[in-house]
Amino acid sequence: MNTIQQKKFSLLLRVCVSVVLIGALFKIMHWPYSSPLIITPIIGILIVYPIRFFLKSKKDSMDYIKLAMVILWCLIYGIRVFHLYSPPIVFNIILALLFGWWFINQGTDYITIRKLKTNKTVQFMYYLVVVFSIACVFLGAIFKIQHWPYSNILMTLGIISTSILIIIDYFVRE
């Protein structure tokens, strides 16, 4: 698979992940239309990621791990979020083991090796928005659990900014 096809699939997958996050926000806040905002991108991921995998000419063992991880996560998340049935705990254990295996082999490189295309000022702003997004999500979750005020605002700001960052990351990374 050439680089242009891979980049198209990568952008499409990032959009799907962003929409899943927004759908999760809708589900948490009990807003309408959460179900289509969750199920549509999950189906998109279940279609696009295997196509991207099979079009890849050179595959190694980590590619198979990532494929299994993505498919298993989509199925578990889709089943649990819609309360269809409770999947066996074995699936969650397998998913955790696959994630651990991926994180040990490639996860840290994914975060540290990739470089930004921009200058130092834009990099600083980018990382500032990343920290802001993570802080808003975590604080929003804690506030929501504790039933403190402003939890909805924090959670909404955090998830929307994270969704935007997932797509922007595609354009600012080398």
C-alpha positions in Angstrom: 0.0 0.0 0.0 1.4 3.4 -0.9 1.7 6.2 1.5 -1.1 8.3 0.1 -3.6 5.4 0.6 -2.3 4.8 4.1 -2.7 8.5 5.0 -6.3 8.6 3.7 -7.2 5.6 5.8 -5.3 7.1 8.8 -7.3 10.4 8.5 -10.6 8.5 8.2 -9.8 6.4 11.3 -8.9 9.6 13.2 -12.3 11.1 12.3 -14.0 7.9 13.4 -12.2 7.9 16.7 -13.1 11.6 17.2 -16.8 10.9 16.5 -16.8 7.9 18.9 -15.4 10.3 21.6 -18.2 12.8 20.9 -20.7 10.0 21.0 -19.4 8.8 24.3 -19.8 12.4 25.6 -23.4 12.4 24.4 -24.0 9.1 26.1 -22.4 10.3 29.4 -24.5 13.5 29.3 -27.7 11.6 28.3 -28.1 13.8 25.2 -30.1 12.5 22.3 -28.5 10.9 19.2 -25.7 9.2 21.2 -26.4 5.8 19.7 -25.8 6.8 16.0 -22.8 8.9 17.1 -21.3 5.7 18.6 -22.3 2.9 16.3 -21.6 4.6 13.0 -17.9 5.3 13.7 -17.4 1.9 15.3 -18.7 0.3 12.1 -16.4 2.6 10.2 -13.4 1.5 12.2 -14.4 -2.1 11.9 -14.5 -1.7 8.1 -11.6 0.7 7.5 -8.9 -0.7 9.8 -9.0 -4.2 8.3 -9.0 -2.8 4.8 -6.0 -0.7 5.7 -4.4 -3.8 7.3 -5.0 -6.1 4.3 -3.7 -3.4 1.8 -0.5 -3.1 3.7 2.2 -5.0 1.8 4.7 -5.6 4.6 3.2 -6.9 7.8 4.9 -7.8 11.0 3.6 -9.3 14.2 2.7 -6.0 15.8 0.4 -5.3 12.8 -1.6 -8.4 13.7 -1.6 -7.4 17.4 -3.0 -4.0 16.5 -5.6 -5.5 14.2 -6.8 -7.9 17.0 -6.7 -5.1 19.5 -8.8 -2.7 17.3 -11.4 -5.4 16.4 -11.7 -6.6 19.9 -12.0 -3.1 21.4 -14.7 -2.2 18.9 -16.8 -5.3 19.6 -16.5 -5.0 23.4 -17.2 -1.3 23.4 -20.1 -1.6 21.0 -21.6 -4.5 23.0 -21.2 -2.9 26.4 -22.3 0.6 25.5 -25.6 -0.6 24.2 -26.1 -3.2 27.0 -26.6 -6.0 24.5 -25.1 -8.5 26.8 -22.1 -8.7 29.1 -19.1 -10.1 27.2 -17.0 -12.6 29.1 -14.2 -11.1 31.2 -11.7 -13.1 29.1 -12.2 -10.7 26.2 -11.2 -7.8 28.4 -8.2 -9.7 29.7 -7.1 -10.5 26.2 -7.5 -6.9 25.2 -5.5 -5.7 28.2 -2.7 -8.2 27.4 -2.7 -7.2 23.7 -2.5 -3.5 24.7 0.3 -4.2 27.2 2.2 -6.1 24.5 1.8 -3.3 22.0 2.7 -0.6 24.6 5.9 -2.4 25.6 7.0 -2.9 22.0 5.8 0.2 20.2 3.7 2.4 22.5 6.4 4.5 24.0 8.0 5.0 20.5 4.7 6.2 19.2 4.7 9.0 21.7 8.4 9.9 21.9 9.8 9.4 18.4 7.2 11.2 16.3 8.1 14.9 15.6 6.0 17.9 15.0 6.3 19.7 11.7 6.0 23.2 13.2 8.2 25.8 15.0 8.8 26.0 18.7 5.9 28.4 19.5 3.3 26.3 17.8 4.8 23.2 19.5 4.4 24.9 22.9 0.8 25.8 22.1 0.1 22.3 20.8 1.4 20.7 24.0 -0.5 23.3 26.1 -3.7 22.3 24.4 -2.9 18.6 25.0 -2.4 19.2 28.7 -5.5 21.3 28.8 -7.6 18.5 27.1 -6.3 15.8 29.4 -6.8 17.9 32.5 -10.4 18.8 31.5 -11.3 15.2 30.8 -9.9 13.9 34.1 -11.2 16.8 36.2 -14.6 16.6 34.4 -14.8 12.9 35.2 -13.9 13.5 38.9 -16.3 16.3 39.2 -19.0 14.2 37.5 -18.4 11.3 39.9 -18.5 13.7 42.9 -21.6 15.5 41.5 -19.7 18.8 41.8 -20.7 21.9 39.7 -19.2 22.6 36.3 -18.6 18.9 35.6 -20.6 19.0 32.4 -18.6 22.0 31.1 -15.2 20.5 32.0 -16.2 17.1 30.4 -17.5 18.7 27.3 -14.5 21.0 26.9 -12.1 18.1 27.4 -13.7 15.6 25.1 -14.3 18.1 22.3 -10.8 19.5 22.5 -9.4 15.9 22.5 -11.5 15.1 19.5 -10.1 18.1 17.7 -6.6 17.3 18.7 -6.9 13.7 17.3 -7.6 15.2 13.9 -5.1 18.1 14.2 -2.4 15.7 15.2 -2.7 14.1 11.7 -1.6 17.4 10.1 1.1 18.6 12.5 3.1 15.3 12.9 5.8 14.3 10.4 
